[in-house]
Amino acid sequence: MIRDLGFIEGTRLLLKNIGCKFIFLSMVPISNPDQYERDIVAAERISDVLEVYADTLGEIRPSVFETLFDFNWGKFGINRDQHPTPMEHLAYIKKVCPEFLIDQNIENWVENEFQKSLRKFPNPKNPKFPAAYRNPRENTLWDPITRGQF
């Protein structure tokens, strides 16, 4: 963790010093020693490290794991790896980067590509998977996180 935070801190300072605009995003909470569990006790044991890198940690937006999945990769009852789908990536960006305006054409493209992937790579072991992201209405972008329209 110390090594990773050192790299992130160095990157942050470099980007800041050259005047680059940047946003740090994360898949899992970087301050959590065990990325797949919510371990408050472990976080307390490394509080001194977190204190040293507090400025950098403060610039990292909330993670996909906490923002979309509420610290539970199986939240939607789908057994899968921990990689968000393109639609989940889009939902994440919309949640943690509200300053970005995402063009409707991009949203439509993401939805279209996602629907194509469901047809191309169906999951016969888990018949719930395709249904979990299916559009309820034609020509609307369906948010897999809230089960509502974007």
C-alpha positions as CSV (number, residue, x, y, z in Angstrom):
1,M,0.0,0.0,0.0
2,I,2.8,2.4,0.8
3,R,4.4,1.8,-2.6
4,D,1.1,2.3,-4.4
5,L,0.2,5.5,-2.5
6,G,3.7,6.8,-3.2
7,F,3.2,6.3,-6.9
8,I,-0.2,7.9,-6.8
9,E,1.2,10.8,-4.8
10,G,4.1,11.3,-7.2
11,T,1.7,11.2,-10.2
12,R,-0.7,13.7,-8.5
13,L,2.1,16.1,-7.8
14,L,3.6,15.8,-11.2
15,L,0.3,16.5,-12.9
16,K,-0.5,19.4,-10.6
17,N,2.9,21.0,-11.2
18,I,2.6,20.8,-15.0
19,G,-0.9,22.3,-14.8
20,C,-2.7,19.3,-16.1
21,K,-6.4,18.8,-15.2
22,F,-7.0,15.4,-13.8
23,I,-9.4,13.2,-11.9
24,F,-8.4,10.1,-9.9
25,L,-11.0,7.3,-10.1
26,S,-10.8,3.8,-8.5
27,M,-12.3,0.4,-8.7
28,V,-12.0,-0.3,-5.0
29,P,-11.4,2.0,-2.0
30,I,-7.6,2.6,-2.2
31,S,-7.5,3.2,1.6
32,N,-8.8,-0.3,2.3
33,P,-6.0,-2.9,2.7
34,D,-8.3,-5.8,1.6
35,Q,-9.9,-4.5,-1.6
36,Y,-12.7,-7.2,-1.5
37,E,-13.8,-6.6,2.0
38,R,-14.9,-3.6,4.1
39,D,-12.4,-4.0,6.9
40,I,-12.6,-1.0,9.4
41,V,-10.1,-2.6,11.8
42,A,-7.5,-3.0,9.1
43,A,-8.0,0.6,8.1
44,E,-7.4,1.7,11.6
45,R,-4.0,-0.2,11.7
46,I,-2.7,1.8,8.8
47,S,-4.1,5.1,9.9
48,D,-0.6,6.7,10.0
49,V,-0.1,5.8,6.3
50,L,-3.5,7.2,5.4
51,E,-2.6,10.4,7.3
52,V,0.6,10.9,5.3
53,Y,-1.2,10.6,2.0
54,A,-4.4,12.3,3.1
55,D,-4.2,15.1,0.4
56,T,-3.8,12.5,-2.3
57,L,-6.5,10.2,-0.9
58,G,-8.9,13.2,-0.7
59,E,-8.6,13.7,-4.5
60,I,-9.6,10.1,-5.4
61,R,-13.3,9.9,-6.2
62,P,-15.4,7.2,-4.5
63,S,-14.8,3.7,-6.0
64,V,-16.9,1.6,-8.3
65,F,-17.1,-1.0,-5.5
66,E,-18.6,1.4,-3.0
67,T,-20.6,3.7,-5.3
68,L,-22.4,1.2,-7.5
69,F,-22.1,-2.0,-5.6
70,D,-22.4,-0.9,-2.0
71,F,-19.3,-2.9,-1.1
72,N,-20.9,-6.1,-2.5
73,W,-19.9,-7.4,-5.9
74,G,-22.9,-9.7,-5.9
75,K,-25.4,-6.9,-5.2
76,F,-27.5,-7.7,-8.2
77,G,-27.5,-11.4,-7.7
78,I,-25.2,-12.0,-10.7
79,N,-22.2,-14.3,-10.2
80,R,-19.5,-12.7,-12.2
81,D,-16.0,-11.2,-11.9
82,Q,-15.5,-7.7,-10.5
83,H,-15.2,-5.9,-13.7
84,P,-18.0,-3.4,-14.4
85,T,-19.9,-3.6,-17.7
86,P,-19.7,-0.6,-20.1
87,M,-23.2,0.5,-18.8
88,E,-21.9,0.3,-15.2
89,H,-18.8,2.4,-16.2
90,L,-21.2,5.0,-17.7
91,A,-23.4,5.0,-14.6
92,Y,-20.2,5.3,-12.4
93,I,-18.9,8.3,-14.4
94,K,-22.3,10.0,-14.2
95,K,-22.4,9.5,-10.4
96,V,-18.8,10.5,-9.4
97,C,-18.1,13.0,-12.2
98,P,-21.3,15.1,-12.4
99,E,-19.2,17.9,-14.0
100,F,-18.9,15.9,-17.2
101,L,-21.8,16.2,-19.6
102,I,-22.1,12.9,-21.5
103,D,-23.6,13.3,-25.0
104,Q,-26.7,11.3,-25.7
105,N,-24.9,9.7,-28.7
106,I,-22.3,8.2,-26.4
107,E,-25.0,6.9,-24.1
108,N,-26.8,5.4,-27.1
109,W,-23.6,3.8,-28.3
110,V,-22.8,2.3,-24.9
111,E,-26.3,0.8,-24.8
112,N,-26.1,-0.5,-28.3
113,E,-22.7,-2.1,-27.7
114,F,-23.9,-3.6,-24.5
115,Q,-27.0,-5.1,-26.1
116,K,-24.8,-6.5,-28.9
117,S,-22.5,-8.1,-26.4
118,L,-25.4,-9.8,-24.6
119,R,-26.5,-11.3,-27.9
120,K,-22.9,-12.3,-28.9
121,F,-21.8,-13.7,-25.5
122,P,-24.9,-15.1,-23.7
123,N,-24.3,-16.6,-20.4
124,P,-26.0,-20.0,-20.4
125,K,-24.8,-20.8,-16.9
126,N,-26.7,-17.9,-15.5
127,P,-29.9,-17.2,-17.3
128,K,-30.6,-14.2,-15.1
129,F,-27.6,-12.3,-16.5
130,P,-29.1,-11.1,-19.8
131,A,-32.4,-10.2,-18.2
132,A,-30.8,-8.1,-15.6
133,Y,-29.7,-5.5,-18.2
134,R,-32.4,-5.8,-20.8
135,N,-34.0,-2.6,-21.9
136,P,-37.6,-2.4,-20.7
137,R,-38.5,-0.1,-23.6
138,E,-37.1,0.4,-27.0
139,N,-34.7,3.3,-27.6
140,T,-34.1,4.0,-23.9
141,L,-30.9,3.6,-22.0
142,W,-31.4,1.3,-19.1
143,D,-29.3,1.9,-16.0
144,P,-28.4,-1.5,-14.5
145,I,-27.6,0.1,-11.2
146,T,-30.9,1.8,-10.4
147,R,-33.0,-0.3,-12.8
148,G,-34.2,3.0,-14.2
149,Q,-33.7,5.3,-17.1
150,F,-30.6,7.5,-17.1
